[in-house]
Amino acid sequence: MKDTFVAISSAGPNRDLSKGTREQPFWDQHAEFIDKLVAEGSILMGGPLVDEGGALLIFNADDENEVREKLKHDPWSVHGILKLEGVKRWQIFIDKRK
């Protein structure tokens, strides 16, 4: 059984904070990349950290390295729109969705 991980990213050096998330360069490529990870069951939830230009993703993975390996191919990571700050294993105690 896979574990749950939280991946937190900050605004990268090429993030334009004067523009919204969908107005950033390489948005279409990033969205397609993330959609594939959702479809394969790797990403459970995610979205932008609105006030700072970063993002938070909830991953289903075997270990931290799997999360990092997958995210290094994100076009926004490659082009400096997002910078991965950390990946932490997360044990969920409270989940009102269930």
TIMI-2910 file (N, C-alpha, C, CB; in pm, 1 decimal, decimal comma, always signed):
<rs>
+----------+----------+----------+----------+----------+----------+----------+----------+----------+----------+----------+----------+------+
!      n_x !      n_y !      n_z !     ca_x !     ca_y !     ca_z !      c_x !      c_y !      c_z !     cb_x !     cb_y !     cb_z ! resn !
+----------+----------+----------+----------+----------+----------+----------+----------+----------+----------+----------+----------+------+
!    +83,8 !   -118,7 !     +0,0 !     +0,0 !     +0,0 !     +0,0 !    +88,0 !   +124,7 !     +0,0 !    -95,2 !     +0,0 !   +121,7 !  Met !
!    +51,4 !   +218,9 !    -82,6 !   +128,8 !   +342,0 !    -94,0 !    +98,3 !   +435,6 !    +22,1 !    +99,7 !   +411,7 !   -227,3 !  Lys !
!   +190,6 !   +527,6 !    +45,3 !   +173,3 !   +629,1 !   +148,4 !   +127,3 !   +759,8 !    +85,0 !   +304,4 !   +650,1 !   +227,1 !  Asp !
!    +82,6 !   +850,4 !   +170,5 !    +41,1 !   +983,2 !   +127,0 !   +153,8 !  +1081,3 !   +155,5 !    -90,3 !  +1027,3 !   +197,8 !  Thr !
!   +179,6 !  +1169,2 !    +59,9 !   +284,9 !  +1269,6 !    +71,6 !   +229,8 !  +1406,8 !    +34,8 !   +405,2 !  +1233,6 !    -18,3 !  Phe !
!   +285,4 !  +1509,0 !    +98,2 !   +254,6 !  +1647,4 !    +66,0 !   +377,0 !  +1705,2 !     -3,4 !   +216,1 !  +1730,1 !   +194,4 !  Val !
!   +357,4 !  +1761,8 !   -120,8 !   +465,3 !  +1829,6 !   -193,2 !   +432,5 !  +1978,6 !   -196,0 !   +482,6 !  +1771,9 !   -339,4 !  Ala !
!   +524,2 !  +2058,4 !   -143,5 !   +503,0 !  +2203,0 !   -137,7 !   +605,4 !  +2271,8 !   -227,2 !   +513,3 !  +2255,4 !     +8,7 !  Ile !
!   +553,8 !  +2357,0 !   -314,0 !   +639,1 !  +2434,7 !   -404,3 !   +619,0 !  +2582,9 !   -379,3 !   +609,1 !  +2400,4 !   -551,9 !  Ser !
!   +723,0 !  +2658,3 !   -407,3 !   +714,5 !  +2804,3 !   -400,8 !   +722,6 !  +2859,0 !   -543,0 !   +828,2 !  +2864,3 !   -310,6 !  Ser !
!   +699,1 !  +2988,5 !   -554,2 !   +713,2 !  +3053,5 !   -684,4 !   +858,8 !  +3043,6 !   -728,7 !   +666,8 !  +3202,7 !   -678,4 !  Ala !
!   +878,7 !  +2999,7 !   -850,6 !  +1013,3 !  +2991,9 !   -905,2 !  +1058,2 !  +3127,4 !   -957,4 !  +1020,0 !  +2887,5 !  -1016,2 !  Gly !
!  +1183,3 !  +3136,6 !  -1000,5 !  +1237,4 !  +3264,5 !  -1046,7 !  +1168,0 !  +3319,7 !  -1171,4 !  +1383,8 !  +3249,2 !  -1074,7 !  Pro !
!  +1101,1 !  +3233,1 !  -1247,2 !  +1033,9 !  +3278,3 !  -1369,4 !   +882,9 !  +3291,9 !  -1353,3 !  +1063,4 !  +3182,9 !  -1481,9 !  Asn !
!   +835,0 !  +3282,9 !  -1231,5 !   +692,0 !  +3301,9 !  -1203,8 !   +660,9 !  +3450,8 !  -1208,0 !   +652,2 !  +3240,6 !  -1065,2 !  Arg !
!   +560,1 !  +3488,1 !  -1282,8 !   +516,4 !  +3626,9 !  -1290,9 !   +403,3 !  +3646,1 !  -1190,8 !   +470,8 !  +3664,5 !  -1436,1 !  Asp !
!   +434,5 !  +3704,3 !  -1074,8 !   +335,6 !  +3719,4 !   -968,8 !   +226,2 !  +3820,9 !  -1002,5 !   +404,2 !  +3760,2 !   -841,4 !  Leu !
!   +244,0 !  +3895,8 !  -1109,3 !   +139,5 !  +3990,2 !  -1150,2 !    +30,0 !  +3921,8 !  -1232,4 !   +201,0 !  +4104,9 !  -1230,9 !  Ser !
!    +50,8 !  +3794,3 !  -1265,8 !    -45,5 !  +3718,7 !  -1346,7 !   -100,6 !  +3601,1 !  -1267,4 !    +20,0 !  +3668,9 !  -1477,3 !  Lys !
!   -219,8 !  +3558,3 !  -1305,0 !   -283,3 !  +3444,1 !  -1240,7 !   -218,5 !  +3312,3 !  -1281,2 !   -430,7 !  +3441,2 !  -1274,1 !  Gly !
!   -260,0 !  +3208,0 !  -1214,6 !   -203,8 !  +3075,3 !  -1238,2 !   -214,2 !  +3032,8 !  -1384,1 !   -273,0 !  +2973,7 !  -1150,8 !  Thr !
!   -331,6 !  +3047,4 !  -1442,0 !   -353,5 !  +3001,4 !  -1580,4 !   -292,8 !  +3094,7 !  -1684,8 !   -502,1 !  +2987,2 !  -1606,9 !  Arg !
!   -238,8 !  +3206,7 !  -1640,5 !   -174,3 !  +3301,6 !  -1732,7 !    -22,0 !  +3285,9 !  -1734,5 !   -210,6 !  +3445,1 !  -1693,8 !  Glu !
!    +29,7 !  +3193,2 !  -1656,1 !   +173,9 !  +3172,9 !  -1650,6 !   +223,9 !  +3104,4 !  -1778,2 !   +211,5 !  +3089,5 !  -1526,7 !  Gln !
!   +350,7 !  +3128,3 !  -1814,6 !   +407,4 !  +3056,2 !  -1929,4 !   +400,9 !  +2905,3 !  -1906,3 !   +553,7 !  +3100,2 !  -1954,4 !  Pro !
!   +381,9 !  +2832,1 !  -2012,5 !   +378,8 !  +2685,9 !  -2010,9 !   +259,9 !  +2628,9 !  -1932,7 !   +507,4 !  +2633,4 !  -1952,2 !  Phe !
!   +153,6 !  +2708,3 !  -1913,4 !    +36,0 !  +2660,3 !  -1841,1 !    -21,6 !  +2533,4 !  -1903,5 !    -70,6 !  +2768,6 !  -1837,2 !  Trp !
!    -41,9 !  +2532,7 !  -2034,5 !   -104,4 !  +2417,6 !  -2100,1 !    -22,5 !  +2290,3 !  -2079,7 !   -121,8 !  +2444,8 !  -2249,7 !  Asp !
!   +108,0 !  +2302,1 !  -2093,6 !   +195,9 !  +2186,8 !  -2075,9 !   +193,5 !  +2137,9 !  -1931,0 !   +339,5 !  +2222,3 !  -2117,4 !  Gln !
!   +195,5 !  +2232,2 !  -1836,6 !   +189,5 !  +2198,4 !  -1694,5 !    +57,4 !  +2128,7 !  -1662,1 !   +206,2 !  +2325,1 !  -1607,7 !  His !
!    -53,5 !  +2183,6 !  -1708,7 !   -185,5 !  +2125,7 !  -1681,2 !   -195,5 !  +1984,2 !  -1738,7 !   -297,2 !  +2215,0 !  -1740,0 !  Ala !
!   -144,9 !  +1963,6 !  -1857,7 !   -146,3 !  +1830,5 !  -1919,6 !    -62,1 !  +1731,9 !  -1837,6 !    -93,5 !  +1837,8 !  -2065,3 !  Glu !
!    +53,0 !  +1776,1 !  -1792,3 !   +141,3 !  +1693,0 !  -1710,2 !    +72,0 !  +1652,8 !  -1580,1 !   +272,7 !  +1767,6 !  -1679,6 !  Phe !
!    +12,8 !  +1750,1 !  -1510,3 !    -55,1 !  +1723,5 !  -1383,9 !   -176,1 !  +1633,0 !  -1405,7 !    -98,2 !  +1855,1 !  -1317,5 !  Ile !
!   -252,7 !  +1657,5 !  -1512,5 !   -369,0 !  +1574,1 !  -1542,6 !   -330,6 !  +1427,2 !  -1560,0 !   -438,5 !  +1624,7 !  -1668,8 !  Asp !
!   -214,5 !  +1401,6 !  -1619,7 !   -167,4 !  +1263,2 !  -1636,5 !   -137,1 !  +1199,4 !  -1501,4 !    -41,8 !  +1259,1 !  -1726,1 !  Lys !
!    -76,0 !  +1275,8 !  -1411,3 !    -45,8 !  +1222,1 !  -1278,3 !   -174,3 !  +1195,0 !  -1199,7 !    +44,5 !  +1319,7 !  -1200,2 !  Leu !
!   -275,7 !  +1278,4 !  -1219,8 !   -405,4 !  +1255,5 !  -1155,6 !   -468,6 !  +1128,0 !  -1213,1 !   -500,3 !  +1378,4 !  -1175,9 !  Val !
!   -466,1 !  +1114,9 !  -1344,9 !   -527,4 !   +999,5 !  -1411,1 !   -462,3 !   +867,9 !  -1368,3 !   -517,8 !  +1014,9 !  -1562,5 !  Ala !
!   -332,9 !   +868,4 !  -1345,1 !   -264,4 !   +744,9 !  -1304,1 !   -276,2 !   +718,6 !  -1154,2 !   -117,5 !   +751,5 !  -1343,1 !  Glu !
!   -336,8 !   +811,2 !  -1080,5 !   -357,4 !   +792,3 !   -937,6 !   -245,5 !   +841,9 !   -848,7 !   -378,6 !   +651,0 !   -910,9 !  Gly !
!   -149,2 !   +912,7 !   -905,5 !    -36,6 !   +964,5 !   -825,7 !    -75,2 !  +1088,2 !   -746,2 !    +81,7 !   +997,1 !   -916,1 !  Ser !
!   -150,3 !  +1178,9 !   -807,5 !   -193,4 !  +1300,9 !   -738,5 !   -338,3 !  +1284,6 !   -696,3 !   -176,1 !  +1426,7 !   -829,2 !  Ile !
!   -362,7 !  +1306,6 !   -567,0 !   -497,8 !  +1294,4 !   -512,0 !   -569,4 !  +1428,3 !   -505,1 !   -492,5 !  +1232,6 !   -374,0 !  Leu !
!   -495,9 !  +1532,4 !   -473,6 !   -550,8 !  +1668,1 !   -461,7 !   -437,2 !  +1766,0 !   -489,5 !   -614,6 !  +1693,2 !   -318,7 !  Met !
!   -473,9 !  +1888,2 !   -522,1 !   -370,2 !  +1989,0 !   -540,0 !   -427,2 !  +2121,4 !   -584,6 !   -268,1 !  +1941,8 !   -639,5 !  Gly !
!   -341,5 !  +2220,9 !   -576,1 !   -381,7 !  +2352,5 !   -622,3 !   -281,8 !  +2458,1 !   -580,5 !   -518,9 !  +2387,2 !   -569,8 !  Gly !
!   -303,2 !  +2578,1 !   -631,3 !   -209,5 !  +2687,4 !   -604,3 !   -222,2 !  +2742,5 !   -462,3 !   -231,0 !  +2799,2 !   -703,8 !  Pro !
!   -111,0 !  +2789,2 !   -412,0 !   -107,8 !  +2869,7 !   -289,6 !   -122,0 !  +3013,3 !   -339,4 !    +27,5 !  +2847,1 !   -202,5 !  Leu !
!   -242,9 !  +3060,0 !   -342,0 !   -283,0 !  +3180,3 !   -415,5 !   -201,1 !  +3304,4 !   -381,2 !   -427,3 !  +3208,6 !   -389,4 !  Val !
!   -176,7 !  +3329,9 !   -255,4 !   -113,6 !  +3455,7 !   -215,9 !    +37,1 !  +3459,1 !   -237,6 !   -142,5 !  +3482,7 !    -72,6 !  Asp !
!    +97,6 !  +3345,6 !   -269,8 !   +243,4 !  +3345,1 !   -283,6 !   +294,7 !  +3282,9 !   -412,4 !   +303,1 !  +3273,1 !   -169,0 !  Glu !
!   +205,2 !  +3233,0 !   -497,4 !   +248,1 !  +3180,6 !   -626,3 !   +304,1 !  +3040,0 !   -623,0 !   +348,8 !  +3269,7 !   -683,2 !  Gly !
!   +292,6 !  +2972,9 !   -510,6 !   +340,0 !  +2835,5 !   -500,1 !   +225,7 !  +2737,3 !   -520,9 !   +405,9 !  +2811,8 !   -364,1 !  Gly !
!   +248,0 !  +2612,3 !   -480,1 !   +145,6 !  +2509,7 !   -496,0 !   +161,0 !  +2401,9 !   -389,2 !   +153,0 !  +2447,5 !   -636,2 !  Ala !
!    +52,9 !  +2330,9 !   -365,8 !    +53,0 !  +2217,7 !   -274,1 !    -13,4 !  +2100,4 !   -346,3 !    -21,4 !  +2252,3 !   -139,2 !  Leu !
!    +52,7 !  +1986,1 !   -343,4 !     -1,1 !  +1865,0 !   -404,7 !     -3,3 !  +1753,1 !   -301,6 !    +82,4 !  +1823,5 !   -528,7 !  Leu !
!   -109,4 !  +1674,5 !   -302,6 !   -119,2 !  +1555,7 !   -219,2 !    -96,0 !  +1435,4 !   -311,0 !   -259,3 !  +1547,3 !   -144,9 !  Ile !
!     +8,8 !  +1359,7 !   -280,3 !    +52,2 !  +1247,5 !   -363,7 !    +24,5 !  +1113,8 !   -298,1 !   +199,6 !  +1259,2 !   -394,6 !  Phe !
!     +3,8 !  +1014,1 !   -380,2 !     -2,6 !   +874,5 !   -342,2 !   +123,6 !   +810,8 !   -402,4 !   -137,7 !   +804,0 !   -393,1 !  Asn !
!   +218,4 !   +769,9 !   -315,9 !   +346,5 !   +720,8 !   -367,6 !   +410,4 !   +621,6 !   -270,7 !   +442,3 !   +838,1 !   -393,7 !  Ala !
!   +509,8 !   +548,2 !   -319,9 !   +583,3 !   +453,5 !   -236,2 !   +677,9 !   +524,0 !   -140,8 !   +660,9 !   +356,3 !   -322,5 !  Asp !
!   +738,8 !   +633,5 !   -188,7 !   +835,1 !   +705,0 !   -105,3 !   +856,4 !   +846,4 !   -158,7 !   +969,1 !   +628,9 !    -99,5 !  Asp !
!   +930,7 !   +924,9 !    -83,2 !   +959,2 !  +1064,2 !   -120,5 !  +1030,0 !  +1073,4 !   -255,2 !  +1044,5 !  +1131,3 !    -12,9 !  Glu !
!  +1120,3 !   +981,8 !   -281,4 !  +1195,0 !   +985,1 !   -407,5 !  +1103,3 !   +970,4 !   -528,7 !  +1300,3 !   +874,8 !   -408,9 !  Asn !
!   +998,6 !   +889,7 !   -515,8 !   +903,4 !   +874,0 !   -625,9 !   +835,5 !  +1007,7 !   -656,5 !   +797,4 !   +766,3 !   -591,6 !  Glu !
!   +795,7 !  +1079,1 !   -552,7 !   +732,0 !  +1209,3 !   -571,2 !   +828,8 !  +1305,6 !   -639,1 !   +684,6 !  +1266,9 !   -435,9 !  Val !
!   +949,2 !  +1314,1 !   -587,6 !  +1049,2 !  +1405,7 !   -644,6 !  +1081,1 !  +1371,2 !   -790,2 !  +1178,0 !  +1402,2 !   -561,2 !  Arg !
!  +1092,2 !  +1243,1 !   -818,6 !  +1123,2 !  +1198,5 !   -954,8 !  +1013,2 !  +1238,9 !  -1052,2 !  +1142,9 !  +1046,3 !   -958,3 !  Glu !
!   +888,7 !  +1221,9 !  -1010,4 !   +777,3 !  +1259,1 !  -1098,4 !   +771,5 !  +1410,1 !  -1119,7 !   +644,3 !  +1209,5 !  -1040,0 !  Lys !
!   +789,4 !  +1486,9 !  -1013,4 !   +775,3 !  +1632,0 !  -1024,9 !   +890,3 !  +1698,8 !  -1099,1 !   +763,4 !  +1692,0 !   -888,5 !  Leu !
!  +1004,5 !  +1635,8 !  -1106,6 !  +1116,5 !  +1699,8 !  -1176,5 !  +1090,7 !  +1713,2 !  -1327,0 !  +1244,8 !  +1620,3 !  -1153,1 !  Lys !
!   +992,2 !  +1639,5 !  -1377,6 !   +958,3 !  +1646,8 !  -1519,7 !   +844,0 !  +1744,4 !  -1548,4 !   +921,2 !  +1509,1 !  -1570,4 !  His !
!   +791,3 !  +1807,8 !  -1444,8 !   +685,2 !  +1907,4 !  -1462,6 !   +742,2 !  +2025,5 !  -1541,6 !   +627,6 !  +1955,0 !  -1323,9 !  Asp !
!   +677,6 !  +2064,4 !  -1651,1 !   +726,9 !  +2179,1 !  -1728,1 !   +745,5 !  +2305,0 !  -1643,4 !   +631,8 !  +2208,9 !  -1841,3 !  Pro !
!   +665,0 !  +2324,0 !  -1541,3 !   +683,1 !  +2440,9 !  -1456,2 !   +808,5 !  +2430,6 !  -1371,0 !   +562,5 !  +2459,6 !  -1367,5 !  Trp !
!   +848,5 !  +2311,3 !  -1334,9 !   +976,3 !  +2294,3 !  -1264,0 !  +1092,1 !  +2315,8 !  -1359,8 !   +985,7 !  +2153,8 !  -1199,3 !  Ser !
!  +1081,9 !  +2255,7 !  -1475,9 !  +1187,4 !  +2266,3 !  -1577,7 !  +1212,9 !  +2412,1 !  -1615,5 !  +1149,4 !  +2185,4 !  -1703,2 !  Val !
!  +1106,0 !  +2491,7 !  -1625,5 !  +1117,2 !  +2630,8 !  -1672,2 !  +1116,0 !  +2734,2 !  -1559,1 !  +1004,4 !  +2661,0 !  -1767,5 !  His !
!  +1126,9 !  +2689,3 !  -1435,3 !  +1141,4 !  +2782,1 !  -1323,7 !  +1017,1 !  +2858,6 !  -1283,4 !  +1244,8 !  +2877,6 !  -1355,8 !  Gly !
!   +899,5 !  +2805,8 !  -1316,3 !   +775,0 !  +2869,9 !  -1272,7 !   +745,8 !  +2829,8 !  -1127,6 !   +655,7 !  +2830,1 !  -1366,5 !  Ile !
!   +776,6 !  +2703,9 !  -1094,5 !   +765,1 !  +2653,8 !   -958,0 !   +898,6 !  +2596,1 !   -912,6 !   +653,7 !  +2547,4 !   -947,7 !  Leu !
!   +922,3 !  +2603,2 !   -781,2 !  +1041,5 !  +2543,8 !   -721,2 !   +995,6 !  +2452,3 !   -608,4 !  +1141,2 !  +2654,0 !   -668,6 !  Lys !
!  +1027,8 !  +2323,6 !   -618,9 !   +989,2 !  +2229,2 !   -514,7 !  +1068,1 !  +2258,7 !   -388,1 !  +1012,3 !  +2083,3 !   -560,8 !  Leu !
!   +995,6 !  +2286,8 !   -280,2 !  +1058,1 !  +2319,4 !   -152,1 !  +1072,0 !  +2198,5 !    -61,5 !   +978,7 !  +2426,0 !    -81,7 !  Glu !
!   +976,0 !  +2106,8 !    -68,6 !   +983,8 !  +1991,2 !    +18,5 !   +876,0 !  +1889,1 !     -7,9 !   +976,8 !  +2034,3 !   +159,5 !  Gly !
!   +906,7 !  +1766,1 !    +32,6 !   +812,9 !  +1654,6 !    +23,6 !   +812,6 !  +1587,9 !   +160,0 !   +851,8 !  +1552,8 !    -91,7 !  Val !
!   +694,8 !  +1573,1 !   +217,6 !   +680,6 !  +1514,5 !   +350,9 !   +576,4 !  +1403,5 !   +348,5 !   +641,7 !  +1622,4 !   +454,4 !  Lys !
!   +606,9 !  +1293,4 !   +416,0 !   +508,3 !  +1187,4 !   +430,9 !   +402,6 !  +1237,1 !   +528,5 !   +574,1 !  +1053,4 !   +480,6 !  Arg !
!   +276,0 !  +1210,3 !   +496,5 !   +164,8 !  +1264,2 !   +573,8 !    +71,8 !  +1150,7 !   +613,0 !    +88,6 !  +1372,6 !   +493,8 !  Trp !
!    +45,8 !  +1138,0 !   +740,8 !    -50,6 !  +1040,6 !   +789,4 !   -181,7 !  +1113,4 !   +816,6 !     +1,6 !   +967,7 !   +917,6 !  Gln !
!   -283,9 !  +1077,3 !   +743,1 !   -412,9 !  +1145,6 !   +755,0 !   -492,8 !  +1085,4 !   +869,7 !   -492,8 !  +1136,2 !   +622,6 !  Ile !
!   -529,6 !  +1169,3 !   +964,7 !   -615,0 !  +1128,8 !  +1075,2 !   -759,3 !  +1173,2 !  +1054,1 !   -561,9 !  +1185,2 !  +1205,4 !  Phe !
!   -776,4 !  +1287,0 !   +990,9 !   -909,6 !  +1344,6 !   +973,7 !   -936,2 !  +1361,6 !   +824,3 !   -922,4 !  +1481,5 !  +1049,1 !  Ile !
!  -1047,0 !  +1305,2 !   +778,9 !  -1083,8 !  +1319,7 !   +638,5 !  -1236,1 !  +1316,4 !   +631,4 !  -1019,2 !  +1206,6 !   +548,9 !  Asp !
!  -1295,7 !  +1431,0 !   +628,1 !  -1441,8 !  +1443,0 !   +627,0 !  -1502,4 !  +1388,2 !   +497,3 !  -1482,6 !  +1589,4 !   +645,5 !  Lys !
!  -1421,6 !  +1373,0 !   +392,7 !  -1473,9 !  +1321,3 !   +265,9 !  -1517,6 !  +1177,2 !   +276,9 !  -1370,1 !  +1334,2 !   +157,3 !  Arg !
!  -1469,6 !  +1103,2 !   +376,1 !  -1503,0 !   +960,4 !   +387,7 !  -1621,7 !   +938,8 !   +477,9 !  -1384,1 !   +881,4 !   +440,1 !  Lys !
+----------+----------+----------+----------+----------+----------+----------+----------+----------+----------+----------+----------+------+
</rs>
